Each structure stands twice: as structure tokens, then as C-alpha cells.
Amino acid sequence: FPIKVHSGKHALLKEKHILFLQAEVFVSYEELFGHVHCSATCHNDVKYIQTDGYRAPEAELQNSLAQAGLESDSGCTTAVDLWSLGIILLEMFSGIKLKETVKSQEWKDNSSAVVDHIFSSNALVYPAIPVFHLRDLIKSMLHNDPKLRSTAESALINPFFSIPFAPHIEDLVLLPTPVLRLLNVIDDNHLYNEDDYEDIIEDMKEECQKYGTVVSLLIPKENPGKGQVFVEYANAGDSKEAQRLLTGRTFDGKFVVTTFYPLSAYKRGYLYQTVQ
């Protein structure tokens, strides 16, 4: 739906966020993803509109000046959006609303220390997340000086976004992918006998091909993934059927346990230990 706000952009379109007296409003789709700047015709109580608790320091300053009827030489930029996103990410990680925290004197004195404390308190709760990368990303987005704050471009190349997460066991069981993982199948001693290893590879291929086209099959000899069997099928349907028929079967006297595995992680060679 086309809407355009004069002299600025709107990130969250709600009736209560559109404050104007006499102004034409036109918005284009590509301009929806920015902050709101109210021109002279806007309500003089608010200059930069963002949800309370997610406003960057410079937006708070502009609001205060506008409420006092004062003008500022400097305005806000899209850096306010990075601040808001940083708060959202920190709330998602901590599981708590930070509206009062960001208003506290402790936050104003040393927000970086507050972020460190939140991460040190939650690191053991999220062992699958590379927390140090996420922590550094959030801290870069919450810099008080908008000129030093991370840009969208620099945020997207943060290592946090290039490291795949260790999959959770519930997801691996419930969400079919083309890759099936077989557990509790192979003894370690078979991995180091080359003849035994090749025989197992052939036996697993022969068995797994009964349920669909096998694109590849991998049995790592070392951790991570040591002794696990990763079977890549042509599609998730074949993998799901194999999972249904192989689960509970016996192989070399052992009951087979199966889960799915993310195709992207498998293709990139990331074989993580499962998070329970």
C-alpha cells in the first residue's frame, strides 16, 4: 500500500503514530523501513516517533527539545533504527523487557557493562549461540554516539551471522530436511579399520537407497559427528520416509536412533553436537 511521509520515513504504521495537523501524506513501500521525522506541520510534542523503550539517545534528545519548543542543529539519522534493533535483539536474548533498564542511571553511565552482565547471566541458557559475537554485535548497535554506531551494512557482516547455530534436538526430530542422521549405529573400533569402514559405508548406502535417492552419505571418523551417519536424500519426503522406517531398527545389534539435520549446515561441513 503506497504511503509517503513528507521529509522522512515511517517504520511502524499505526494510527496513533501519525500525528499531523495540515499536511499531505504519501508513503511509498520502499520508504517504510526508516524512522519517522515530523515536519513543521506535525504535532509539536513529538519530533521523532519511536516506541517508548526503543528510542535512541539522540531521538530522546530531539523529543525533549521539541517538547520544550526548541530547535536543534543536528537531527536524527537511520542510526536510530539500529539502536532500536539492538534493544530488540538484547530482549530476545535475555527474555526480559528492557524499557526500565534503558532509562536507568546504570545504563546511562555504562550501558556496555549492563550488556556484559546480561550475557554473563544467560550464557549457559543458550549454549548453541556464539554469545560473544552476538554480544559484540549488540554493543556496536547500542553505542551512544550515532556516528560510532554500527551501520546496517557492517552489522550484516558481523561473524554472528556467518556461524550457523547448533541445532536443537526437538527441531531435528520434528522438522524434516533432506538430510537424515542415524545415531547409535557404529562402534568406534569400526571407524579405524579401513576394511570395516568401507563395508559399513556400502551397507548403509544399500539400506538407505531402499527409501529414496541417496545424494551423498557421510560417516565422520572424528568429532564433531564421530560415528554418526549423515544421509543426504534428494528431497525431504524421501528422508522422512527413511526416518519412519529406520527408527527402532537394529544394526549390528543396536537400536537405530534417527533425527533430521539442516541441509545448509551439512553442505558447509558443520556437524555440531546436538543441543539437548
N, C-alpha and C positions, 0 to 999 in steps of 0.2 A: 504494500500500500504506500503510495507516494506521499511523503510529508517532508517539509523542509523548514527548519527554524532559521530565521534571519540571523546572520552574524555568529552562527555556532552550530553545534550538533547536539543530538539528544541520544542518551544511552538507554534510558528506561522510560518508555512512553506510557504514562498514566495521566488521568485527568488532573489529579492533584499536583502533578509536576509541571503542568503547563500553566504558567502564571503570566498573563499579559493583559493590557488594557485595550489599546487600539493598535493592533499590528496584524499584518497578513502572515499566515503561517503556511509554508510549503516545505515538505520534507521529502528528500529522495532516499531510496533504500540504502545506497552506499554511505550515507551520512548518519545512519542510526547508531554507529558504534563509536561515539565520542561523548565528550562531556557537554553539558548544556551551558550556553552563555546567553544571558538575558541582555537585550539591548536597552537603550534608554526608555523604551516604551514599556518595559517589564515592571512588575511589582518591585518597589524599591527595597523590600525587606530581604530579597534573595537575589544574588547576582550569579552565583554558580550553584546549580542544583545537583546535589548528590544525596543519597540516602544517609541519614544520621548514623554515625559509626563507621562509615566508609569514606568519609571526606578527607582528602589530603590536607596537610597543614596550610598550604597556600590557598586552598579553597575555603578553609575555615577563616583565614585572614580576610579574604575578599568578602565573605559573607558578613564578617564583623564590621568591615569598613562600609559596606553597603547599608547595613542597618543603622550606622551612625551618620549616614548621609555624606560619607567621604569618598573620594576617588583615589585610586592607586595608579602609579605609573606603570606597574607591572601587572600582567594578567596571568591567567592560568593557561596551561597547555594540556595536551593529551597525557602528560605525565600524571595528572590526577587519576586517570583510568588505571595506570599501572599500580598506583598506591591502593586503589580500591581492590584490584585483583589480588594484590599481595595480602591484604587483610582477609579476603575470601579464602585464599589458599591456607593461610595460617589457621583460620577457623575450621576448615575441613580437616586439617591435620590434628588439631587439638581437640576437636569435638565440642568446643565451647564458643559462645558468642563473646566478642571482644569489644563490644560497644563501650562498656565502662572502663575496660583496660586501657584503651587508646586515649581516654580522657584523663587518666590518672597522671599524677606528677611523676611517678616512677617511669612511666612510658616516655613522658616528655624529657626527662633527664637522661635516660639511656634506653631507648627502645631496643637497641641491639642486644642488651643484656636480658631484657624481658623475653625476646625471641629465643635466645640461647636457653633460658630457663624452661620455656615451654617445650623445646625439643629434647632437653635432657630428661624431662619428666615423662615424655611419651615415646622415647626411642625404643624401649623394649616392647611396647604395644604394637609397633609396626616394623617388625624385623625385616619385612620384604622390601621396604622403601629405603633407597640410598639417602638417608636423612641429611647427611652433611651437604649434599648437592641441593636438596630442597631447602634446607635452612639458609644456605648462601644465596639461593635464588630469591627467597622471600625477603631477606635482609637488603638485597640490592634494589628490590621494588619498594621498600619502605624507607628509603633514605629521605631525611627531612628536606634536603636541598633538591628540588626537582631537576636541576641541571646535572646532578650527580646520580640521579635515579636511573635505574635500568630502563632502556627502551624496549619496545615490543620485539624489535629485531634481535637485540642482544639477549633478551630473556629466552627467546626460542632456541638459541644455540647453546643454552646452558647445558652442561653434562646431564642434568637431571632428566632431560627429555630424550637423551640418547641411550640411557640404560634401561633395558626392559625389566619389569618387576618380576620377582619370583612368583609364580602362580600359586594361588591358594587351592588347597585340596578340594574344597567344595566346588569351586569353579571348574576344576579339572574333571570332576565326576559328572557335573550337571550340564556342561556346555560342550556339545560335540564339535570337534575340529577334524580335519583330515589326518591328524597325527594321533595314533594310539600308542600309549605307553604300557608295557607289560612289566609288572613287578613280581618279585618273589619267584623268579624263574631260573636264574643261573647262579651256580656256585662260583665263588672267586677262582677256585682252582682250575675251572674250565677256561677261564679267560687267558691264562698264561701258558696253556698247552695249545700250540698253534693248530694242531690237527683237530682237537676237540672244539676249538673256537670256530674253525671253518665248518665243521659238521653242524654245529648249533646254528650258525648263520643260514645254512642251506635248509635245515629242518624248520626254522622259524619262517623263512620265506615260503616254503612249500605249504605250511599250515595256514599262514596269513593270506595267501593268494586264493584260498577257498572262499573268501568273503568279499573279494573285490580286487581291483588292480592295485598292486603294490608299486609305488613310485620309487621308494628307497627304504632301506632298513639299516638301522644303526644300533650297535651294542658297544658302548664305551668301555674301554678296559681300565680307565682311571676315573676318579671323581672330577667334576660332578657327573652324576649319571652312571657311575660304575655298575656294570652288571644289569642295567635296565635295558629293555628292548624298545626302541622307538621305531614304529612302523608308519611310514607316510603312505596314505592311500590317495587315490585320485580325487576323492571327494569325501565330505563329512558323512554322507549317507553310508558309504562302504565301511568307514571307520566305526560308525555307530552300530552297524550290524555285527562287525567283528567283535566289538566290545560286548554286545549282548550274548554272543555265542561262546566267547573265550573266558569270560569271567566265571571263576569257580572251577574251570577245567584243571586237570593236573598235567604237569610237565616235569618229567624226571622225579616224580613222587611229590611234587609241590603244588599247592593250590595257586592258580594264577590270579593275580590282582591286576585290574586294569583301570587306567584313567585316560582322559584325553590330554593333549598337550598343545600349547599355542603354536600354530604353524609358523608365524613370523619368528618366534624365538628359536624354533627348531632349524629353520632355514639359515639363521645367523649363527648357529652353533652355540646358543645359550642354553645350557642344560642345567637348570637350577635345582637345588634341593627343594622339595615341596614344603610350603609353609602350612603347618597344621592349624 
